[in-house]
């Protein structure tokens, strides 16, 4: 039997979570106004009106453009749909040496990739990066679907609130959902909704399709049953306290095997549970840029259409449009500028450009756009360019590591388990029933690989040094375990597991090579012996012939002398 939940207690916990989040809401709202117009929900219990993708506070949209470069770079560098960006490895090293189970895990990888491509993951994750970089905290829903195995939904800032556990992962999660009465009844049934919703639905109110009811979905770390580790409770939020007191039961209670709302924080300070991202870091410069751009445009307007002063008798008689003619009544009566202003257009333009460059750097545009380097700089050697690019990528190292722990790992684990429950994975080899079949997730995306290849360069430099040292002391190679070096480099590079042979196969190949070499050596020795034997026979034959010739000559000489 499912556990019962007190709606009043859940509502109190939700309000506590909102209060915890309120300290970040003011900054998030400013980020929405200046960097990502249209994102974020800041109303308490009402659906926001039509979102405006423009803001009157944005005159120069450089911050939004820089954010788009960052999110596009993260999409291409972390989760590109055109290349592998993760792989699976067993935690038990013995299994990683078994060709059969390695091949099974590789087939599981391909099944996950295929299912992600069929779903809306790659569209949603790009928007996730936008929320993540702008607000510093982003969340996504990973659900099951009847058509495609997975279904993903993006939540904007303000749609969710949460608490964390001792490991700093979400322990209790609240999501705000806005639904019409018809949607509520379709999803939860007419017997489970409140009387107010029933009245709106049965009376066929003119605003039936434009009236939205606020629903809270609370995800708790409670076992729904013996297998499901999380429980989700849906309940209504009434318009008034009086109506709220009449809501005494949930709309629905359901379970989840895994936590369905993975979220990630760009960076946290101390015990803060919400993160701060590049949007917050760039905000002072973004505000300053709008002020400078506004002043620049105002100065330009004043230069083109300056304020004038004219005699009072010329009121309503001045024609300032192109081709307009104004007549003076006297030689001293003229129209002239109210004041002479000197505006340094070049200096202000350079100042604006410097601010724009700082904003670009806050959003890591120098990491993703190579052409962002100084165009007037002298050409660099290829190695120097690589070193500089590696130094830039190091700046994103903590971000990639945190994304792996907080976001990618739970997303891929849930996708793997969904496919397993739907029996869409290949059958498990029998050996996995006897040994620990737990697996690790390894990021193999270009950005993740760039981080790892920094350590791989150490292996390359070491082996290069050994190769050079062998010119002076060939025995130095005996100090190096080349097999271990290749295995270590393979793990760092993230190459497919199928590319590396198992130790058993490697031993068989080496034994076959050794046997072939021994057979070849035996053949060469036999051929050499045969050649030596033949030469001896020829020599003996020649000696016999020489001896016979010499004997005949001697006999002739003897007979001739008689």
C-alpha positions as a printed Julia matrix, in Angstrom:
562×3 Matrix{Float64}:
   0.0     0.0     0.0
   1.34    3.42   -0.97
   2.27    5.85    1.76
  -0.17    8.69    2.49
   1.04   12.28    2.4
  -0.16   15.39    4.25
  -0.82   18.07    1.61
  -0.46   20.85    4.17
   2.97   19.6     5.2
   4.12   19.28    1.59
   2.91   22.81    0.85
   4.85   24.12    3.86
   8.0    22.37    2.65
   7.47   23.81   -0.81
   7.17   27.33    0.6
  10.37   26.76    2.58
  12.11   25.73   -0.63
  10.77   28.86   -2.34
  12.06   30.99    0.53
  15.49   29.37    0.16
  15.45   30.16   -3.56
  14.26   33.76   -3.12
  17.8    34.94   -2.36
  18.78   34.03   -5.93
  15.6    35.15   -7.64
  16.43   38.89   -7.74
  19.7    38.21   -9.56
  18.04   35.64  -11.82
  15.35   38.15  -12.79
  18.02   40.71  -13.68
  19.78   38.09  -15.81
  16.47   37.43  -17.55
  16.01   41.14  -18.26
  19.52   41.79  -19.57
  20.79   38.51  -21.06
  18.03   35.94  -21.73
  14.69   37.71  -22.15
  11.72   35.35  -21.95
  13.37   32.82  -19.64
  12.49   32.38  -16.0
   9.2    32.3   -14.06
   8.93   34.56  -11.04
   5.2    34.62  -10.27
   4.23   32.7    -7.16
   1.13   30.76   -8.16
   0.04   32.1   -11.54
   0.99   31.19  -15.07
   3.15   33.89  -16.71
   1.74   35.85  -19.58
   3.12   35.57  -23.08
   6.87   35.55  -22.97
   8.65   38.43  -24.69
  11.94   37.52  -26.29
  13.02   41.17  -26.26
  13.59   43.55  -23.38
  13.49   47.33  -23.23
  16.63   47.16  -21.06
  18.72   45.57  -23.82
  20.19   48.04  -26.31
  23.33   46.1   -27.19
  22.59   42.32  -27.31
  26.27   41.29  -27.14
  25.74   39.22  -23.97
  23.05   37.09  -25.58
  25.25   36.52  -28.64
  28.19   35.54  -26.43
  25.92   33.14  -24.53
  24.83   31.53  -27.8
  28.47   30.95  -28.74
  29.07   29.28  -25.37
  26.0    27.04  -25.54
  26.72   26.04  -29.14
  30.3    25.23  -28.16
  29.12   23.13  -25.23
  26.66   21.3   -27.45
  29.36   20.51  -30.01
  32.05   19.83  -27.42
  30.05   17.8   -24.88
  26.97   16.22  -26.48
  27.34   16.37  -30.24
  24.8    14.1   -31.98
  27.31   13.4   -34.76
  30.01   11.75  -32.63
  30.28    9.53  -29.53
  30.42   11.55  -26.32
  30.34    8.85  -23.65
  31.34    5.23  -23.23
  30.71    2.52  -20.65
  33.36    0.61  -18.69
  32.98   -2.1   -16.05
  34.12   -1.27  -12.56
  35.54   -4.79  -12.26
  38.79   -4.81  -14.31
  38.43   -8.56  -14.92
  35.27   -7.94  -16.9
  36.97   -5.31  -19.03
  39.37   -8.03  -20.19
  36.55  -10.35  -21.22
  35.82   -9.87  -24.9
  32.24  -11.2   -24.68
  31.04   -8.86  -21.91
  32.97   -5.93  -23.37
  31.18   -6.42  -26.65
  27.84   -6.63  -24.79
  28.5    -3.32  -23.06
  29.49   -1.77  -26.38
  26.16   -2.9   -27.88
  24.4    -1.27  -24.91
  26.21    1.98  -25.71
  24.94    1.86  -29.29
  21.39    1.19  -28.08
  21.5     4.28  -25.84
  22.89    6.45  -28.64
  20.17    5.27  -31.02
  17.4     5.94  -28.49
  18.75    9.39  -27.66
  18.81   10.26  -31.36
  15.17    9.15  -31.71
  14.09   11.26  -28.73
  14.18   15.04  -28.2
  17.35   14.91  -26.08
  19.65   16.92  -28.32
  17.11   19.73  -28.77
  16.42   19.95  -25.04
  20.03   19.69  -23.88
  20.99   22.76  -25.96
  18.37   24.82  -24.11
  19.59   23.22  -20.88
  23.06   24.67  -21.52
  21.48   28.11  -22.0
  19.78   27.94  -18.59
  22.89   26.41  -17.06
  25.29   29.11  -18.24
  22.91   32.04  -17.74
  21.48   31.27  -14.29
  24.12   28.89  -12.97
  21.48   26.25  -12.12
  19.48   24.17  -14.6
  17.25   21.11  -14.44
  15.73   18.64  -16.89
  13.06   15.95  -16.65
  14.0    12.47  -17.89
  10.86   10.41  -18.37
   9.7     7.28  -20.14
   7.75    7.42  -23.38
   5.57    4.9   -25.17
   6.81    5.81  -28.68
  10.46    6.59  -28.02
  12.05    5.12  -24.89
  12.83    8.54  -23.41
  11.07   11.89  -23.13
  12.89   15.02  -21.97
  11.5    18.32  -20.69
  13.4    21.49  -19.85
  12.49   23.5   -16.76
  13.3    27.19  -16.69
  14.51   28.96  -13.55
  11.61   29.48  -11.15
   9.76   26.32  -12.16
  11.66   24.22   -9.64
  12.93   24.42   -6.08
  14.87   21.82   -4.12
  16.81   20.78   -1.04
  20.08   18.83   -1.07
  21.43   15.94    0.99
  24.84   15.46    2.58
  26.39   14.65   -0.81
  24.98   17.92   -2.22
  22.61   16.1    -4.56
  18.86   16.91   -4.59
  17.04   15.23   -1.72
  13.57   16.76   -2.18
  12.46   18.42   -5.39
   9.42   20.58   -6.19
   8.18   21.4    -9.67
   5.52   23.96  -10.58
   3.11   22.92  -13.36
   0.28   25.01  -14.86
  -2.68   23.06  -16.26
  -6.2    23.88  -17.43
  -9.16   22.11  -15.78
  -9.57   19.9   -18.85
  -5.89   18.9   -18.72
  -6.14   18.16  -15.01
  -9.15   15.9   -15.42
  -7.61   14.16  -18.44
  -4.41   13.38  -16.55
  -5.67   12.68  -13.02
  -9.36   11.85  -13.43
 -12.41   13.85  -12.36
 -12.66   12.01   -9.03
  -9.23   13.21   -7.88
  -9.44   16.96   -8.66
 -10.82   19.58   -6.3
 -14.42   20.75   -6.33
 -13.38   24.11   -7.79
 -11.87   22.38  -10.81
 -14.95   20.18  -11.2
 -17.19   23.26  -11.16
 -15.11   24.99  -13.83
 -15.2    21.9   -16.0
 -18.87   20.97  -15.6
 -20.17   24.54  -15.95
 -18.26   24.92  -19.22
 -16.94   28.29  -18.16
 -16.06   30.68  -21.02
 -12.52   30.8   -19.56
 -12.24   27.04  -19.32
  -9.29   26.87  -21.71
  -7.56   30.02  -20.45
  -7.84   29.42  -16.72
  -4.78   27.71  -15.31
  -4.56   25.77  -12.07
  -1.2    25.58  -10.31
  -0.06   22.04   -9.55
   2.98   21.16   -7.45
   4.87   17.93   -8.07
   6.95   16.93   -5.05
   9.58   14.23   -5.59
  10.62   12.65   -2.31
  13.38   10.1    -1.55
  10.76    7.65   -0.25
  10.43    4.09   -1.5
   7.24    3.78   -3.51
   7.54    0.01   -3.4
  10.26   -2.59   -3.05
  11.86   -1.55   -6.38
  11.07    2.15   -6.85
  13.29    4.4    -4.73
  11.48    7.75   -5.27
   7.88    8.88   -4.85
   6.21   11.77   -6.7
   3.16   13.47   -5.16
   0.96   15.81   -7.25
  -1.3    18.3    -5.44
  -3.26   21.45   -6.31
  -2.66   25.0    -5.15
  -5.98   26.79   -4.59
  -6.69   30.45   -5.25
  -7.43   31.21   -1.59
  -6.52   29.86    1.82
 -10.1    28.82    2.39
 -10.16   26.73   -0.78
  -6.73   25.33    0.03
  -8.01   23.92    3.31
 -10.53   21.85    1.33
  -7.78   20.09   -0.62
  -6.94   17.14    1.59
  -5.71   14.5    -0.84
  -3.13   14.33   -3.62
  -4.04   14.33   -7.28
  -1.74   11.36   -7.84
   1.07    9.39   -6.23
   3.53    7.56   -8.45
   6.97    6.05   -8.17
  10.3     6.34   -9.97
  13.15    3.86  -10.07
  15.71    6.67  -10.42
  15.62   10.39   -9.62
  13.86   11.86  -12.69
  15.03   15.48  -12.39
  18.83   15.68  -12.71
  20.14   19.2   -12.25
  23.53   20.85  -12.43
  25.15   23.9   -10.88
  27.91   25.78  -12.71
  29.64   26.74   -9.47
  28.58   26.95   -5.83
  30.0    28.96   -2.97
  30.22   27.35    0.45
  26.98   25.69    1.47
  24.86   27.41   -1.21
  22.52   24.99   -2.97
  21.96   27.15   -6.06
  24.79   27.87   -8.46
  26.23   30.95  -10.09
  27.26   30.95  -13.73
  28.84   33.16  -16.38
  25.62   35.17  -16.58
  26.08   36.45  -13.03
  29.79   37.11  -13.62
  29.09   39.13  -16.77
  26.12   41.04  -15.35
  28.02   44.19  -14.18
  29.66   44.59  -17.6
  26.35   43.86  -19.35
  24.65   46.66  -17.41
  27.57   49.0   -18.07
  27.44   48.17  -21.77
  23.77   49.17  -21.99
  24.52   52.52  -20.31
  27.45   53.19  -22.64
  25.49   52.18  -25.72
  22.59   54.38  -24.66
  24.93   57.36  -24.18
  26.59   56.68  -27.53
  23.25   56.57  -29.34
  22.04   59.69  -27.54
  25.18   61.58  -28.54
  24.72   60.44  -32.13
  21.09   61.6   -32.12
  22.1    64.96  -30.71
  24.72   65.33  -33.4
  22.27   64.47  -36.17
  19.3    66.34  -34.71
  20.7    68.73  -32.05
  18.56   70.77  -29.64
  18.0    74.27  -31.07
  17.3    77.75  -29.83
  15.28   80.29  -31.84
  13.46   83.61  -31.33
  10.04   83.27  -29.72
   8.3    84.79  -32.73
   9.46   81.82  -34.84
   7.5    79.32  -32.76
   5.81   76.71  -34.99
   7.48   78.27  -38.04
  10.72   76.27  -38.07
  10.84   73.53  -40.69
  13.65   71.14  -39.75
  12.78   68.38  -42.21
  15.04   67.85  -45.25
  14.27   70.55  -47.78
  12.37   72.68  -45.26
  12.84   76.47  -45.39
  12.59   78.75  -42.33
  12.41   82.57  -42.87
  13.96   85.01  -40.41
  12.27   88.36  -39.73
  15.55   90.05  -38.96
  19.27   89.7   -39.64
  20.03   88.84  -36.0
  17.24   86.33  -35.66
  18.59   82.89  -36.45
  18.23   79.31  -35.48
  21.34   77.77  -33.86
  22.38   74.9   -31.6
  21.42   75.27  -27.97
  24.99   74.32  -26.98
  28.14   72.97  -28.57
  29.08   69.51  -27.32
  32.25   67.6   -27.99
  31.81   63.84  -27.99
  34.78   61.48  -28.39
  33.2    58.9   -30.7
  36.45   57.01  -31.26
  37.31   56.82  -27.56
  33.81   55.7   -26.56
  33.75   53.1   -29.35
  37.0    51.64  -28.05
  35.65   51.63  -24.51
  32.51   49.79  -25.66
  34.65   47.29  -27.54
  36.7    46.57  -24.39
  33.53   45.91  -22.41
  32.25   43.62  -25.15
  35.52   41.7   -25.08
  35.23   41.24  -21.31
  31.68   39.9   -21.78
  32.9    37.5   -24.47
  35.59   36.23  -22.12
  33.1    35.74  -19.3
  31.18   33.42  -21.63
  34.35   31.57  -22.7
  34.11   32.71  -26.32
  37.92   32.68  -26.54
  37.79   28.92  -25.86
  35.37   28.09  -28.65
  36.3    30.68  -31.29
  39.92   30.41  -32.38
  39.58   33.53  -34.51
  38.97   35.5   -31.3
  42.75   35.81  -30.96
  44.38   39.11  -31.81
  44.29   39.3   -35.64
  47.4    41.52  -35.6
  49.48   39.01  -33.65
  52.42   37.43  -35.42
  51.91   33.84  -36.64
  52.71   31.26  -33.99
  54.23   27.86  -34.38
  51.77   24.97  -34.39
  52.98   23.69  -31.02
  52.6    27.11  -29.4
  49.05   27.38  -30.73
  48.22   23.94  -29.31
  49.62   24.9   -25.9
  47.57   28.1   -25.83
  44.4    26.25  -26.81
  45.05   23.65  -24.1
  45.44   26.42  -21.54
  42.05   27.83  -22.52
  40.36   24.43  -22.31
  41.73   23.97  -18.8
  39.43   26.83  -17.72
  36.43   24.64  -18.48
  37.85   21.64  -16.61
  35.87   22.17  -13.36
  32.67   22.72  -15.38
  33.06   19.44  -17.28
  33.85   17.52  -14.08
  30.84   18.94  -12.26
  28.53   18.29  -15.21
  29.7    14.68  -15.25
  28.96   14.15  -11.57
  25.69   16.07  -11.31
  24.12   15.7   -14.75
  25.55   13.25  -17.29
  25.98   10.37  -14.89
  22.38   10.33  -13.59
  20.94   10.97  -17.09
  22.81    8.1   -18.74
  22.17    5.75  -15.81
  18.44    6.43  -16.0
  18.41    5.97  -19.79
  20.32    2.68  -19.44
  17.87    1.39  -16.82
  14.82    2.46  -18.84
  16.08    0.51  -21.85
  16.83   -2.44  -19.6
  13.31   -2.43  -18.14
  11.81   -2.16  -21.61
  13.99   -5.13  -22.69
  15.59   -3.06  -25.45
  19.15   -4.04  -24.51
  20.93   -7.19  -25.72
  20.71  -10.23  -23.46
  23.26  -10.27  -20.65
  26.08  -12.81  -20.85
  25.89  -15.5   -18.12
  29.16  -14.35  -16.59
  27.51  -11.11  -15.45
  25.27  -13.14  -13.16
  28.32  -14.44  -11.33
  30.45  -11.3   -11.14
  29.87   -7.65  -10.31
  28.37   -6.15  -13.46
  28.41   -2.51  -12.29
  29.7    -0.04  -14.84
  31.24    3.41  -14.96
  30.4     6.17  -17.42
  33.35    7.73  -19.22
  32.95   11.01  -21.1
  34.57   10.84  -24.53
  33.36   14.16  -25.96
  35.93   16.54  -27.49
  35.97   18.8   -24.43
  36.3    15.87  -22.02
  39.0    14.33  -24.19
  40.87   17.63  -24.33
  41.01   17.56  -20.53
  42.28   13.97  -20.48
  44.78   14.44  -23.3
  46.68   16.85  -21.1
  47.78   13.79  -19.09
  48.15   11.7   -22.26
  50.81   14.11  -23.47
  52.94   13.0   -20.5
  52.82    9.41  -21.77
  53.72   10.53  -25.28
  56.65   12.64  -24.04
  57.94    9.77  -21.9
  57.82    7.22  -24.72
  59.49    9.72  -27.05
  62.3    10.16  -24.53
  62.69    6.38  -24.21
  62.94    6.08  -28.01
  65.69    8.7   -28.06
  67.54    7.07  -25.15
  67.54    3.69  -26.94
  69.94    5.16  -29.5
  72.6     5.27  -26.77
  71.47    2.37  -24.55
  69.16   -0.12  -26.32
  68.59   -2.05  -23.08
  66.7     0.91  -21.57
  63.49   -0.33  -23.24
  63.5    -3.23  -20.77
  62.52   -0.75  -18.04
  59.23    0.15  -19.8
  56.03   -1.89  -19.69
  54.79   -1.0   -23.17
  51.57   -3.01  -22.78
  50.58   -1.02  -19.69
  51.43    2.21  -21.49
  49.14    1.29  -24.39
  46.29    0.34  -22.02
  46.67    3.59  -20.09
  46.68    5.67  -23.27
  43.64    3.74  -24.58
  41.67    4.54  -21.4
  42.61    8.22  -21.56
  41.81    8.57  -25.26
  38.31    7.08  -24.83
  38.7     4.86  -27.9
  36.1     2.08  -28.33
  36.75   -0.99  -26.2
  36.64   -3.19  -29.29
  39.85   -1.6   -30.58
  41.96   -3.23  -27.85
  42.45   -7.0   -27.88
  42.04   -9.03  -24.72
  45.2   -10.33  -22.97
  44.28  -13.87  -24.05
  44.02  -12.89  -27.73
  47.22  -10.86  -27.48
  49.06  -13.87  -25.97
  47.78  -16.16  -28.73
  48.95  -13.73  -31.44
  52.37  -13.4   -29.84
  52.72  -17.17  -29.46
  51.73  -17.62  -33.11
  54.29  -14.98  -34.13
  56.97  -16.62  -32.03
  56.14  -20.03  -33.46
  56.23  -18.61  -37.0
  59.6   -17.0   -36.28
  60.96  -20.27  -34.91
  59.73  -22.16  -37.96
  61.23  -19.56  -40.26
  64.52  -19.74  -38.39
  64.52  -23.54  -38.63
  63.9   -23.33  -42.38
  66.72  -20.83  -42.79
  69.07  -23.0   -40.78
  68.08  -26.09  -42.81
  68.62  -24.19  -46.02
  71.97  -22.98  -44.78
  73.02  -26.5   -43.78
  71.85  -27.82  -47.1
  73.86  -25.18  -48.87
  76.95  -25.98  -46.81
  76.47  -29.74  -47.47
  76.18  -29.15  -51.18
  79.31  -27.08  -51.22
  81.2   -29.89  -49.43
  80.02  -32.49  -52.01
  81.1   -30.22  -54.87
  84.42  -29.67  -53.19
  84.99  -33.4   -52.68
  83.98  -34.11  -56.28
  86.31  -31.45  -57.53
  89.1   -32.81  -55.36
  88.51  -36.31  -56.68
  88.56  -35.0   -60.23
  91.72  -33.07  -59.6
  93.3   -36.13  -58.06
  92.33  -38.27  -61.05
  93.67  -35.71  -63.49
  96.9   -35.49  -61.59
  97.26  -39.29  -61.52
  96.7   -39.52  -65.28
  99.3   -36.87  -65.95
 101.8   -38.62  -63.77
 101.21  -41.94  -65.56
 101.67  -40.36  -68.96
 104.87  -38.77  -67.83
 106.14  -42.03  -66.45
 105.31  -44.0   -69.6
 106.82  -41.36  -71.8
 110.04  -41.56  -69.98
 110.48  -45.26  -70.63
